[in-house]
């Protein structure tokens, strides 16, 4: 599980960043606004991934 979850997390980050990029390009945001949007979404995804990892590890034990 320690090997599978980080790979899964990287795939999730890649997918969300691609979707965020498409969203920013569609709305024609400036660079400063894009960095704020990317930071916010990446932090939210990181929180979700960490909490799901903790939940999975607690369920295994």
N, C-alpha and C positions, 0 to 999 in steps of 0.2 A: 504494500500500500504506500510505502514511503517513496517508491519510484513512480508509481502510476499517477498519483495525485499531482505532483509538480508538472508532469507532462500535460495532464488535463488542464491545469491552471494556465499554462503557457498558451494552449490552444484557445482557451476562453478569452484570455487577454488579447490575443491576435484577432479573434473574431470581433470582439467589442471595439477594438481600435480601428479596424477596417470599417465597421458600421458608423463609428463616430466621425471618421474622415469623410465618408460619403455624406453624412448629415451636414458637416461643416461646409463642404464644397457646394452642396445643394442650396444652403442658405447664404452662401458667399460671405462668410464671416471674415473679419480681419484677423491677423496673426495673433494679436494679444487676446482676443476673445476665444480663438481656437485653443490656445494653451490653457486657458481657464476651464473650458469645457472638457478637454482631455484630462486634465488633472482631477476634476470632480468625478468624472466617470471612472477613471482608473482607481481612485480611492474607494468609491462605492463598490466596484467589482472586487477589489482586494478585501474589503470588509466581508463581503458575501463569501468569498472563497475561504478566508480564514475561519469564519464561523461554521461553514459546512465541513471543513477539515476537522475542526474540534468536535463537531457532532458525530462525524464518522468514527473518529478515534475513540470517543466515549462509548459508542455503540459496539465497537470491537472488543473493548476491555470488559 
